Amino acid sequence: MPINRLLGNASSADAERLKRAFAATLKTLHLVDRNDPVCEIVARKVIEIDAAGTHDPHEIAKVATRELGIT
């Protein structure tokens, strides 16, 4: 899972929330979780949105999809 490499020192609760958001975003985009550049871009966007203050996994997925321009 590409997001695992990017989580760094995130707490287990934060990591689980971000993994749920990442999985929901991939599902919305009809992508398979794999180690490729597209999935890494999605993972970085999910982390960026969370850092900006949105913490609900489904809301993160919605915002990520919109910000990536794939709606």
A tleap script that builds the chain and sets N, CA, C and O, in Angstrom:
source leaprc.protein.ff14SB
mol = sequence {
  NMET PRO ILE ASN ARG LEU LEU GLY ASN ALA
  SER SER ALA ASP ALA GLU ARG LEU LYS ARG
  ALA PHE ALA ALA THR LEU LYS THR LEU HIE
  LEU VAL ASP ARG ASN ASP PRO VAL CYS GLU
  ILE VAL ALA ARG LYS VAL ILE GLU ILE ASP
  ALA ALA GLY THR HIE ASP PRO HIE GLU ILE
  ALA LYS VAL ALA THR ARG GLU LEU GLY ILE
  CTHR
}
set mol.1.N position { 0.852 -1.173 0.000 }
set mol.1.CA position { 0.000 0.000 0.000 }
set mol.1.C position { 0.897 1.235 0.000 }
set mol.1.O position { 1.650 1.430 0.954 }
set mol.2.N position { 0.845 2.068 -1.025 }
set mol.2.CA position { 1.747 3.219 -1.129 }
set mol.2.C position { 1.632 4.187 0.037 }
set mol.2.O position { 2.608 4.852 0.385 }
set mol.3.N position { 0.464 4.277 0.641 }
set mol.3.CA position { 0.306 5.239 1.723 }
set mol.3.C position { 1.142 4.850 2.940 }
set mol.3.O position { 1.563 5.723 3.699 }
set mol.4.N position { 1.388 3.554 3.138 }
set mol.4.CA position { 2.175 3.116 4.296 }
set mol.4.C position { 3.559 3.748 4.313 }
set mol.4.O position { 4.052 4.133 5.373 }
set mol.5.N position { 4.187 3.858 3.151 }
set mol.5.CA position { 5.531 4.446 3.078 }
set mol.5.C position { 5.521 5.919 3.451 }
set mol.5.O position { 6.530 6.449 3.916 }
set mol.6.N position { 4.402 6.576 3.253 }
set mol.6.CA position { 4.324 8.019 3.444 }
set mol.6.C position { 3.845 8.432 4.831 }
set mol.6.O position { 3.882 9.617 5.163 }
set mol.7.N position { 3.405 7.496 5.633 }
set mol.7.CA position { 2.816 7.842 6.922 }
set mol.7.C position { 3.834 8.253 7.975 }
set mol.7.O position { 3.486 8.946 8.931 }
set mol.8.N position { 5.063 7.846 7.819 }
set mol.8.CA position { 6.104 8.269 8.764 }
set mol.8.C position { 5.772 7.916 10.192 }
set mol.8.O position { 5.537 6.752 10.517 }
set mol.9.N position { 5.753 8.926 11.049 }
set mol.9.CA position { 5.535 8.725 12.479 }
set mol.9.C position { 4.089 8.967 12.895 }
set mol.9.O position { 3.835 9.340 14.041 }
set mol.10.N position { 3.155 8.765 12.008 }
set mol.10.CA position { 1.744 8.975 12.334 }
set mol.10.C position { 1.314 7.999 13.421 }
set mol.10.O position { 1.756 6.851 13.455 }
set mol.11.N position { 0.448 8.471 14.305 }
set mol.11.CA position { -0.082 7.586 15.342 }
set mol.11.C position { -0.902 6.483 14.675 }
set mol.11.O position { -1.284 6.601 13.511 }
set mol.12.N position { -1.164 5.427 15.412 }
set mol.12.CA position { -1.918 4.320 14.820 }
set mol.12.C position { -3.334 4.761 14.445 }
set mol.12.O position { -3.869 4.311 13.432 }
set mol.13.N position { -3.945 5.634 15.246 }
set mol.13.CA position { -5.287 6.129 14.922 }
set mol.13.C position { -5.258 6.965 13.646 }
set mol.13.O position { -6.126 6.821 12.785 }
set mol.14.N position { -4.261 7.837 13.525 }
set mol.14.CA position { -4.127 8.656 12.315 }
set mol.14.C position { -3.862 7.778 11.100 }
set mol.14.O position { -4.446 7.989 10.037 }
set mol.15.N position { -2.987 6.799 11.254 }
set mol.15.CA position { -2.650 5.909 10.141 }
set mol.15.C position { -3.883 5.145 9.672 }
set mol.15.O position { -4.109 5.017 8.469 }
set mol.16.N position { -4.679 4.638 10.602 }
set mol.16.CA position { -5.886 3.895 10.225 }
set mol.16.C position { -6.883 4.797 9.506 }
set mol.16.O position { -7.496 4.388 8.520 }
set mol.17.N position { -7.046 6.024 10.000 }
set mol.17.CA position { -7.955 6.976 9.357 }
set mol.17.C position { -7.497 7.280 7.933 }
set mol.17.O position { -8.310 7.304 7.009 }
set mol.18.N position { -6.208 7.509 7.759 }
set mol.18.CA position { -5.668 7.824 6.439 }
set mol.18.C position { -5.757 6.625 5.496 }
set mol.18.O position { -6.010 6.793 4.303 }
set mol.19.N position { -5.554 5.435 6.016 }
set mol.19.CA position { -5.690 4.232 5.181 }
set mol.19.C position { -7.132 4.058 4.713 }
set mol.19.O position { -7.374 3.680 3.566 }
set mol.20.N position { -8.097 4.337 5.606 }
set mol.20.CA position { -9.509 4.252 5.206 }
set mol.20.C position { -9.827 5.292 4.136 }
set mol.20.O position { -10.528 5.000 3.167 }
set mol.21.N position { -9.307 6.507 4.314 }
set mol.21.CA position { -9.537 7.566 3.325 }
set mol.21.C position { -8.901 7.205 1.989 }
set mol.21.O position { -9.496 7.425 0.934 }
set mol.22.N position { -7.700 6.653 2.034 }
set mol.22.CA position { -6.997 6.247 0.820 }
set mol.22.C position { -7.780 5.163 0.090 }
set mol.22.O position { -7.973 5.241 -1.123 }
set mol.23.N position { -8.231 4.151 0.830 }
set mol.23.CA position { -8.998 3.055 0.225 }
set mol.23.C position { -10.301 3.573 -0.383 }
set mol.23.O position { -10.688 3.149 -1.472 }
set mol.24.N position { -10.976 4.484 0.314 }
set mol.24.CA position { -12.223 5.046 -0.209 }
set mol.24.C position { -11.973 5.860 -1.473 }
set mol.24.O position { -12.769 5.818 -2.411 }
set mol.25.N position { -10.874 6.595 -1.496 }
set mol.25.CA position { -10.542 7.390 -2.681 }
set mol.25.C position { -10.248 6.482 -3.864 }
set mol.25.O position { -10.733 6.722 -4.970 }
set mol.26.N position { -9.455 5.440 -3.636 }
set mol.26.CA position { -9.161 4.498 -4.722 }
set mol.26.C position { -10.441 3.869 -5.259 }
set mol.26.O position { -10.604 3.722 -6.470 }
set mol.27.N position { -11.344 3.500 -4.361 }
set mol.27.CA position { -12.604 2.885 -4.785 }
set mol.27.C position { -13.405 3.858 -5.647 }
set mol.27.O position { -13.939 3.471 -6.687 }
set mol.28.N position { -13.490 5.109 -5.222 }
set mol.28.CA position { -14.216 6.128 -5.986 }
set mol.28.C position { -13.620 6.303 -7.374 }
set mol.28.O position { -14.342 6.499 -8.351 }
set mol.29.N position { -12.294 6.229 -7.451 }
set mol.29.CA position { -11.593 6.428 -8.720 }
set mol.29.C position { -11.468 5.140 -9.539 }
set mol.29.O position { -10.902 5.145 -10.633 }
set mol.30.N position { -12.002 4.040 -9.001 }
set mol.30.CA position { -11.921 2.727 -9.664 }
set mol.30.C position { -10.465 2.325 -9.912 }
set mol.30.O position { -10.113 1.825 -10.981 }
set mol.31.N position { -9.627 2.559 -8.894 }
set mol.31.CA position { -8.215 2.177 -8.971 }
set mol.31.C position { -7.954 1.001 -8.048 }
set mol.31.O position { -8.646 0.816 -7.047 }
set mol.32.N position { -6.960 0.216 -8.389 }
set mol.32.CA position { -6.523 -0.903 -7.567 }
set mol.32.C position { -5.324 -0.437 -6.760 }
set mol.32.O position { -4.433 0.232 -7.285 }
set mol.33.N position { -5.305 -0.794 -5.473 }
set mol.33.CA position { -4.186 -0.423 -4.617 }
set mol.33.C position { -2.940 -1.177 -5.057 }
set mol.33.O position { -2.856 -2.397 -4.919 }
set mol.34.N position { -1.995 -0.451 -5.577 }
set mol.34.CA position { -0.740 -1.065 -6.004 }
set mol.34.C position { 0.352 -0.007 -5.935 }
set mol.34.O position { 0.075 1.178 -5.754 }
set mol.35.N position { 1.560 -0.437 -6.075 }
set mol.35.CA position { 2.694 0.481 -6.011 }
set mol.35.C position { 2.953 1.078 -7.385 }
set mol.35.O position { 3.823 0.616 -8.124 }
set mol.36.N position { 2.195 2.100 -7.714 }
set mol.36.CA position { 2.436 2.805 -8.968 }
set mol.36.C position { 2.315 4.309 -8.721 }
set mol.36.O position { 1.792 4.721 -7.685 }
set mol.37.N position { 2.783 5.120 -9.643 }
set mol.37.CA position { 2.789 6.567 -9.438 }
set mol.37.C position { 1.402 7.172 -9.204 }
set mol.37.O position { 1.273 8.115 -8.424 }
set mol.38.N position { 0.379 6.656 -9.855 }
set mol.38.CA position { -0.965 7.208 -9.678 }
set mol.38.C position { -1.446 7.002 -8.247 }
set mol.38.O position { -1.992 7.920 -7.636 }
set mol.39.N position { -1.246 5.811 -7.717 }
set mol.39.CA position { -1.667 5.535 -6.345 }
set mol.39.C position { -0.858 6.358 -5.348 }
set mol.39.O position { -1.387 6.766 -4.314 }
set mol.40.N position { 0.399 6.603 -5.640 }
set mol.40.CA position { 1.202 7.441 -4.750 }
set mol.40.C position { 0.709 8.884 -4.778 }
set mol.40.O position { 0.692 9.545 -3.740 }
set mol.41.N position { 0.312 9.380 -5.932 }
set mol.41.CA position { -0.253 10.731 -6.028 }
set mol.41.C position { -1.524 10.822 -5.184 }
set mol.41.O position { -1.733 11.801 -4.467 }
set mol.42.N position { -2.362 9.806 -5.274 }
set mol.42.CA position { -3.589 9.768 -4.477 }
set mol.42.C position { -3.240 9.756 -2.991 }
set mol.42.O position { -3.847 10.491 -2.213 }
set mol.43.N position { -2.282 8.943 -2.589 }
set mol.43.CA position { -1.882 8.863 -1.183 }
set mol.43.C position { -1.379 10.212 -0.680 }
set mol.43.O position { -1.741 10.638 0.417 }
set mol.44.N position { -0.559 10.875 -1.462 }
set mol.44.CA position { -0.044 12.191 -1.062 }
set mol.44.C position { -1.173 13.209 -0.930 }
set mol.44.O position { -1.155 14.037 -0.019 }
set mol.45.N position { -2.141 13.158 -1.820 }
set mol.45.CA position { -3.278 14.081 -1.766 }
set mol.45.C position { -4.105 13.826 -0.515 }
set mol.45.O position { -4.532 14.774 0.143 }
set mol.46.N position { -4.337 12.564 -0.175 }
set mol.46.CA position { -5.093 12.207 1.029 }
set mol.46.C position { -4.394 12.761 2.271 }
set mol.46.O position { -5.043 13.343 3.140 }
set mol.47.N position { -3.094 12.585 2.356 }
set mol.47.CA position { -2.331 13.083 3.504 }
set mol.47.C position { -2.376 14.606 3.552 }
set mol.47.O position { -2.509 15.190 4.627 }
set mol.48.N position { -2.265 15.242 2.409 }
set mol.48.CA position { -2.312 16.712 2.329 }
set mol.48.C position { -3.657 17.249 2.836 }
set mol.48.O position { -3.695 18.222 3.589 }
set mol.49.N position { -4.737 16.625 2.430 }
set mol.49.CA position { -6.073 17.067 2.837 }
set mol.49.C position { -6.261 16.876 4.336 }
set mol.49.O position { -6.822 17.740 5.009 }
set mol.50.N position { -5.798 15.752 4.856 }
set mol.50.CA position { -5.875 15.508 6.295 }
set mol.50.C position { -5.073 16.564 7.056 }
set mol.50.O position { -5.542 17.087 8.067 }
set mol.51.N position { -3.888 16.873 6.587 }
set mol.51.CA position { -3.034 17.865 7.250 }
set mol.51.C position { -3.669 19.255 7.234 }
set mol.51.O position { -3.399 20.075 8.111 }
set mol.52.N position { -4.511 19.515 6.237 }
set mol.52.CA position { -5.178 20.814 6.129 }
set mol.52.C position { -6.393 20.924 7.052 }
set mol.52.O position { -6.997 21.992 7.162 }
set mol.53.N position { -6.753 19.818 7.718 }
set mol.53.CA position { -7.812 19.898 8.715 }
set mol.53.C position { -9.055 19.075 8.470 }
set mol.53.O position { -9.944 19.061 9.322 }
set mol.54.N position { -9.159 18.393 7.356 }
set mol.54.CA position { -10.298 17.510 7.100 }
set mol.54.C position { -9.909 16.118 7.570 }
set mol.54.O position { -8.934 15.543 7.087 }
set mol.55.N position { -10.683 15.571 8.526 }
set mol.55.CA position { -10.268 14.304 9.127 }
set mol.55.C position { -11.237 13.146 8.914 }
set mol.55.O position { -10.900 12.006 9.236 }
set mol.56.N position { -12.426 13.405 8.384 }
set mol.56.CA position { -13.365 12.321 8.111 }
set mol.56.C position { -12.924 11.593 6.839 }
set mol.56.O position { -12.795 12.228 5.792 }
set mol.57.N position { -12.689 10.279 6.902 }
set mol.57.CA position { -12.187 9.550 5.734 }
set mol.57.C position { -13.033 9.713 4.473 }
set mol.57.O position { -12.492 9.834 3.375 }
set mol.58.N position { -14.357 9.716 4.627 }
set mol.58.CA position { -15.211 9.849 3.440 }
set mol.58.C position { -15.145 11.261 2.867 }
set mol.58.O position { -15.199 11.445 1.651 }
set mol.59.N position { -15.030 12.247 3.735 }
set mol.59.CA position { -14.890 13.631 3.263 }
set mol.59.C position { -13.533 13.823 2.591 }
set mol.59.O position { -13.433 14.504 1.570 }
set mol.60.N position { -12.492 13.224 3.161 }
set mol.60.CA position { -11.164 13.290 2.535 }
set mol.60.C position { -11.229 12.699 1.134 }
set mol.60.O position { -10.693 13.277 0.188 }
set mol.61.N position { -11.885 11.549 0.997 }
set mol.61.CA position { -11.999 10.901 -0.317 }
set mol.61.C position { -12.734 11.796 -1.303 }
set mol.61.O position { -12.340 11.908 -2.464 }
set mol.62.N position { -13.804 12.432 -0.839 }
set mol.62.CA position { -14.582 13.320 -1.701 }
set mol.62.C position { -13.739 14.512 -2.165 }
set mol.62.O position { -13.733 14.857 -3.346 }
set mol.63.N position { -13.034 15.130 -1.228 }
set mol.63.CA position { -12.197 16.288 -1.558 }
set mol.63.C position { -11.042 15.868 -2.463 }
set mol.63.O position { -10.727 16.560 -3.431 }
set mol.64.N position { -10.413 14.742 -2.153 }
set mol.64.CA position { -9.283 14.269 -2.964 }
set mol.64.C position { -9.711 14.029 -4.405 }
set mol.64.O position { -9.012 14.421 -5.340 }
set mol.65.N position { -10.852 13.389 -4.582 }
set mol.65.CA position { -11.357 13.123 -5.929 }
set mol.65.C position { -11.588 14.431 -6.677 }
set mol.65.O position { -11.221 14.569 -7.844 }
set mol.66.N position { -12.201 15.384 -5.988 }
set mol.66.CA position { -12.468 16.683 -6.611 }
set mol.66.C position { -11.168 17.418 -6.941 }
set mol.66.O position { -11.019 17.940 -8.047 }
set mol.67.N position { -10.225 17.466 -5.994 }
set mol.67.CA position { -8.977 18.196 -6.208 }
set mol.67.C position { -8.084 17.549 -7.263 }
set mol.67.O position { -7.313 18.234 -7.936 }
set mol.68.N position { -8.190 16.245 -7.403 }
set mol.68.CA position { -7.414 15.568 -8.440 }
set mol.68.C position { -8.051 15.756 -9.818 }
set mol.68.O position { -7.475 15.378 -10.838 }
set mol.69.N position { -9.240 16.341 -9.831 }
set mol.69.CA position { -9.908 16.619 -11.098 }
set mol.69.C position { -10.527 15.408 -11.750 }
set mol.69.O position { -10.743 15.382 -12.962 }
set mol.70.N position { -10.812 14.405 -10.944 }
set mol.70.CA position { -11.383 13.164 -11.468 }
set mol.70.C position { -12.728 12.955 -10.779 }
set mol.70.O position { -12.816 12.243 -9.779 }
set mol.71.N position { -13.761 13.571 -11.311 }
set mol.71.CA position { -15.079 13.437 -10.682 }
set mol.71.C position { -16.081 12.845 -11.628 }
set mol.71.O position { -17.242 12.662 -11.263 }
savepdb mol mol.pdb
quit
